[in-house]
Amino acid sequence: MLLVLGDSDIVRPEHAVEMFKLLGGGVPGDLTGLPRCRLAILPGTTHTSIPQRAEWLAPMVDEFLDA
């Protein structure tokens, strides 16, 4: 799962981090390998302005789907 939100989103960053951890994220990837889930918090972004960040988001989605 790829969780994407803005730093000024309806969902607070700390809640996104908790969801990320519940999905297996937040581990030391150098020691255990990268988790299958990913978390992206886009700076200067609200819930409704995420589509305006497509130039940032598209490469992240591509990399996630390739993994």
N, C-alpha and C positions, 0 to 999 in steps of 0.2 A: 504494500500500500504506500502511496505517495501522499503525504499530508501537505497541503499548501494553504497558507494563510498570509495575510498581511500583518505587519507589526502594529497596525491600528485597526485591526479586524474586529468583528463582533466576538469571535472566539479569542479569548485572551491567550497570549503566548504560553503562559504556564500551564494552561489546560491542554494546549497542543503538545507540549513536552510530555505531559502525563500520558496522553493517548499514544504518543510515540514510544514511550517506555513500555506501556502495556502491550504494544505490538512487537516488542523485542528490541527496540532501539535503545540508544543511550548506553551502549556497551563500548569497551575499549577495542575498537575495530582492528588496531594493529596487533592485538593479542588474540582476539577471538574471531576475526574476520568481520567484514561489514554485514550488518543486519539486512534482511530483505526489505524492510520498510525504510522509508526516507522521510525527512522533515525539511520543508522549505518555508522559511519565514521571510517574506519579501519586504524590504525596507520602504518606508514612505508609502504604504499601500493599505487601503481599506478593503472591506469585503466586496464593495461594488467596483473598485478600480483594479481588481486582479486581472481582468481581460486586457487592460491597458499595459500590463507588464508581460505581454506575450513574448517580447524579444528576450526577456530573462527566463521565462518559464519554458518555452519550447525546447531549448537545449537540455534543460533538466528532465523534462518528460522523455525526450529521446534517449538520454543516457539511462534513465530508470527502466524504460521498456527494453533497451538493449541488454541490460543486466539480467 
